[in-house]
Amino acid sequence: MIKFKERGNVSFSNFRLKEHQCDYEPIIGLIMVKNQERRILQTLESIVNICDQIIMVDTGSSDNTVAIVESNYNSVLIKHVDWKEDYAAMRNKCLTFVPNDTWVLFVDSDEIFSKEYNSEEIKSFLYEVDKRFPNQDKICTVKQMQPDRPTYVRPERFVKKTETLYYVGYVHEEPRTKRTEKLVKIDTDLELMNNGLTKGEYAKFNKQQRYAMLLKKNIALEPDNPRWTSLISPIDIQLGLFEHDKYVEKLKKEILKDIHGDITENNVKQGEYLNYLLERYCIELVHSENMELASKYIKFSKKKFPYDVTFIVLEMTIFFTSLEQASLRELKKIIDFTNNTDFNIIDSESEGSEDALSAVVIKLLLLVEKFDQAKAVYKTISDPIAKELLNDEKKILES
């Protein structure tokens, strides 16, 4: 069973294998590769039973990648193309090796396609997509998983090759159509694992810096395309690959029609990437400790995108920050009180119960993550009743 939905819808539908009295169109696997001798066999093994033909486009390997493929998969058609630092141009070149009106599965050489689905099921699903959207360019996304993390993105990997479909973007390339009808985008739950997102692979190909430079070229080419702005990552900002203030200003311009106005439904630019832009902008507002404005944007975003937990997390971040600040204020009040008051007077008025106040101090110290100080105060408490107030914190304090 394949879960799917048309882009823009919220709910997924279930597709179950159907019997068709026809021949399914073939699926051609397309892989661009360079120096992946350690991973290429895993990639090929994951798609060999799905694809009717696999074309591997080598872009200048200096290791044994090509020889390994030739020795283990002699049915794979190998093409050699010089690498150009333009991912869209490279994908468009790869598509020239495929006949029109063919479904193409793009897989990167460091990815592994899930074995949960078989060729017939996928072909039957793509057949139904063709029937439902005739005479339109169409693509299907997959869930691109990360090693050791449950998070994923949805790249367009099943593409119906036509004369009118093409890619744009030096990096984070996207398919587009020359037709007047819009490009049909179908989200699916088909999965692949991207091993290229590990720190080792990023360092091997210098991806962070390269991708940032290419993304800047995308923005220069299409300065008003919100997709490119939404793809600037917080890590890019931290590394100084993009200028922070200009980035924040650009986010605001991509979100609001009038940048001097409030965040309202009438003042927001509607679009496919609005939720990502809002996420990025809210994160920046929280990081800059502009909590009042951040709260306004988060409130709007939660209403606009009620199922995106990022905005709930950001709202709770503000809550925890305010809780920490309140705890520090109360802690200061108590410290000022004890420092400026004669201990004998406190002891007399409290009749020896001041250890209870120490317990309160400990709770506040734990709230602001001053664990060593909390443990030190805990050691001064002699009243067992006061210690009972800290039963829930006992494991931390006595560790």
N, C-alpha and C positions, 0 to 999 in steps of 0.2 A: 504494500500500500504506500502510495506517495501522497504526501500532503502538499497542497498548493493553494495559492491565491493570486489574484491579479494585483499588481502594485497599486497601492492606495486603499485597498480593502483591509479590514482588521482581521476577520475570521478566515481560517483555512478550511478548505474542503478536502475530502478524501478521494483519491483516485485508486480504483482497483482494476487489476488486469482484466481486459475485455477480449473476447474473441472477435477477430476481424477477418473477413474473407478477402484479404488483400495482402500484398507484399509490403512490409514496412520499408520505409526509406532507410538507407544505411546511415550509420553514425561513423564519422571519421574523427579520430583523435588527433589533435594537433599539440605538439610539445616543442617549445623553444628550449634549448639547452646549451649550457656552457660549463665545462668542468664540473660535472656532477657524477663522477664515476662511482661514488659511494652510494648514491641515492637512486640513480636512474632505473635500475632493475626493479626496485620496489614500486616506482611510479608506473612502469610498463605493466608489471604484474597486476596492478590494481585496475587497469582499464582494458586489458587484452581481451577479456570475455564480454566487454560491453561494446567495443568498437569493431566495426567490420574491417576497418583499415586504420593503421596508425602511421602518421607522418611525423618524423622527428626532424626539426630544423636546428641544425647545429650552427652556432654563431661564433665559432672560433675556439673550440676546446683544445687545450694543450695537454690534457691528461688522456686517460684511456677510455673516456666516455664512449666515443664512436666504436672503438674496437670491441668493447664489452657488449654493446647493443648488437653489433653484427654477429658476434659469437653466440648470443643467447636468443635473439629474436630476428632471424633472417627475413621475416615477413615485413618488418618495419621498413618503410620507405624513408631513406635518409637524404635530406637536402642540406646544402651548405650555403649559408648567407652571411655576409659580413655584418657584424653588429653595428647598429646605429643607435645612438643614445636618444631614442624616441620610440617608446613602447607602442604607441598607436601605429606608427609607420611599420614597425616590425610585425605587429598582428595583421595589418593590412597585407603585408608581403606574404605572410603565412597563408592567408586566405586565397591567394592566387594559385596555390597548389591544390585547391579543392574545387570541384565543379559546383555550379550554381544549384540552388534548390536542394542543398544537402545540409543535414544537421551536423554541426561541428561541436565536439567537446574539447574545449581548451583546458589543458592541464599543465601546470608549471612542473618543471623537472624536479622540484623538491616537495611535491604534493603526492598524497596517496588518496585515491578515491575509495569510498566506503564499499565493502563487498556485500552490504546488506541488500542491494538491489541487483536484479539480473537484467540482461540485455533486452529480453522480450518485454518486461514490465516498463522499462524506460522508453523503448520504441513505441509501445502502445500509448503511453502518455503523450509523447511528442506528436504522434499521429492525431490524437484528440485536440492538441493545441493547434495543429495545422487546420483541422476541420473547423474549429471555433473561430479562428482568425485568418480566413483566406485573404490572399492579396495584401497582406500586411507584413512588414518586417517584425520579427519577434525574437525574443531571447528568454532564457530561463536562468534564474540565479540558483546558486547552491549555498549551503552553509559551510563557509570556510572556517574550520575549527583551528584553535591554537594548541600547541603542546602544553600540557599541564595547566590549562585554563579552560573554563567553560564558556568563555566569551567567543563570539564569532561575528563575521561580517558576511555580506551577501554579494559576492562578485558574479558577474554575468559569464557563465561558462558554457552553457548550451546555446549556440547561436545558429540561426538558420541563414546559411550563406546565400546571398542574392547579389544582384548587380547594384542594389541601392543601399546595402548595409555597409557601414565603414566605421572605423575607430578614430577617435580624437583624443589627444592628450599625450604629452611627453612622458608622463607617468600617471598612475591611477587612471589609465585610459578607459574610455567608455564607448560602447557602440551607439551609433546614431543612424538615422535613416534619411535618405534623400526624398522619400515619398511625402505626399501631403498628409497622409494618415500618420498618426503618432506611432512611435515604436512601442510594441506590446511588450510589457515586462511581467513575467510570471515568477513569483517567488516560490521556491520548493524547499522541502526538507532534505533533499539529497545532500549528502555530506562528503567533504574531503578534508583531509588533515594537511595543514600547511606547515611543514618543517622549516621553511625559510624564515619564519618569524623568531627563531631562536637567536640569542645574542651572538652565538658563533657564526651563524649564517649572515647576520646583519654586518658583523665585522668583516667577514670574508669578502663580501662584495661592497663594503662601504655604503650600505644602503641608506642610512640615515642622512648623511650629507648629500649623496647623489640624488636621492628622491626629493630632498628639500630644494636643491638647485633646479631640478626639472619641474617641480611644482611652481616655482617662481616663474618659469617660462610659460606654464599654463596660464597663470594669472596675468602675465604680460600680454599674452595672446587674446585672452578673454577676461578682461578685468571685471566685468559685470556678471560673471558666472558664479553663483553662490556655491556650487559644488566644490570648486577649487579652494575657496576660503574655508569651507567646512572640513577639508582634509588636512589643514594645518594642525598638527598635533601639539599637545602641551609639551612634549619632549622637544619638539622643534623650537618652541619658545624658550624653554629652559637652557638649551644649548646655544641660544643666540642666533639660530639660523634664520629667524624672522624677527624683525624689530617689534618689540612688545606693544608699544603705544600705537603704532600704525595698525598692528593686528587687531587690537581691541576696537579701534575706530572703524576698521573695515567690517568687523563683525556687526557692529551697531548699524552701519549703513546697509548691510545685507538683510538685516532684520526689520528695520523701521523705514516706512515711507518718508516720514519727517523725523530726522534724528533729534530734533529739539522737542518732540512730543513724547507723550507717555506710551507705555506698552499696552495697547488696546487692540481689539480685534480689527478695528477700522484702520489702525496705523501700522499693521503688520503686513509685510510682503509674503503672501501665501506662496508655497512652493514645496517641492519634493524634499528639500534639504533644510527646511525650517527647524525641525526638531534638533538636528545636529548643530546648527548655528546657535540655537538657544542654549543647548547644553554647554557649548564652548563659552558663550558669553556669561552664563551664570557661574561657571567655574572661575572665570576671571574676576567676576565681581566678588565672589567669596574669598578668593586668594588676596584680593586687594582690601579685604575687610570692609567693603561697602555693603554692609548687611541690610540696610534699609532698602536700597535699590535692588539688591539681590533677591530679597524677599518678594518684592513686587514682580520681578521677572519669573521667579520660581512659581509663584501663585498662578500667574497667567499660563505658564508652560504646563503645569499640572492639569489645568482645565483643558488646555489645547491637546495635550498628549497624555491622557489619564493612565495609560498602561506602561509608560516609560518610567521605570523605577529610578532612573538617574536623578530625576527632579525630586523624588521623595528622599533619596540619599542626601542631596544637597540641602533640602529643607531641614533634615535631621542634623546635618553638619552645622548649620546655623544655630539650631537648638542646643547642641552640645557645646558650641562655642559660647553661647550666652550663659549656659549653665556653668561652664568653667569660669567665666568672668564674674558671675554672681558669687561663686564659691570663693574666689580670690578676694572679692570685696568683703565678704563675711569673715573670712580668715583674718584679714587685716584689722577689722573691727575688734575681733577677739584679742589679737596680739597687742593692739593699742591699749585695750582695756587692761590686760594683765601687766603690761609694761608700765602703765601710768597709775596703777593702783597698788597701795600697800598690801602685800600678801596677807599680813595678819588680819587686815580688815576683811579681805575676801574669805579667809578661813573662818573668821568669826561669824560673818553673815551667812555663809554657806554651810556652816557646821560640819566642815570636813568633807563635803560632797563634791569638791572641785574636780575630782577625777572624772566626773561625768562630763565636765567641760572639755577635759583632755580627750575624751572619747569623741566628742563632736569635732574637735580640731583634727583628730585622726581621720574621720570620715571626709572632712573637707580636703585634707592633704591628699587622700587617695583619689578624690574626684579630679584633682588637678595633677595627678600622677607624680606626686612627690613622695615616692614610696620609702626611700631611706629615712626621710624626716618623720614619716608616719611611724615607722618601726622604732625609731629612737624615742618618740613620745610614748609609744605603747609600752616600752620597757619601764617607764616611770610610773605606770598605773599600778597601784597596790590594792585598790578596791575591787573585789570580785564582782560586785553588782555592776560597776562601771564597765568591767571587761565583758560582761554578758551583753552589753549594748553593741559589742563588736564581734559577736559570734559569726556573723556572715562574712566578716573580713578576716577572721582568725587565720585561715590558711595562708593568706598573703602576708599577714603581719608576722607570722611565726616561721615563715619559709627561710 
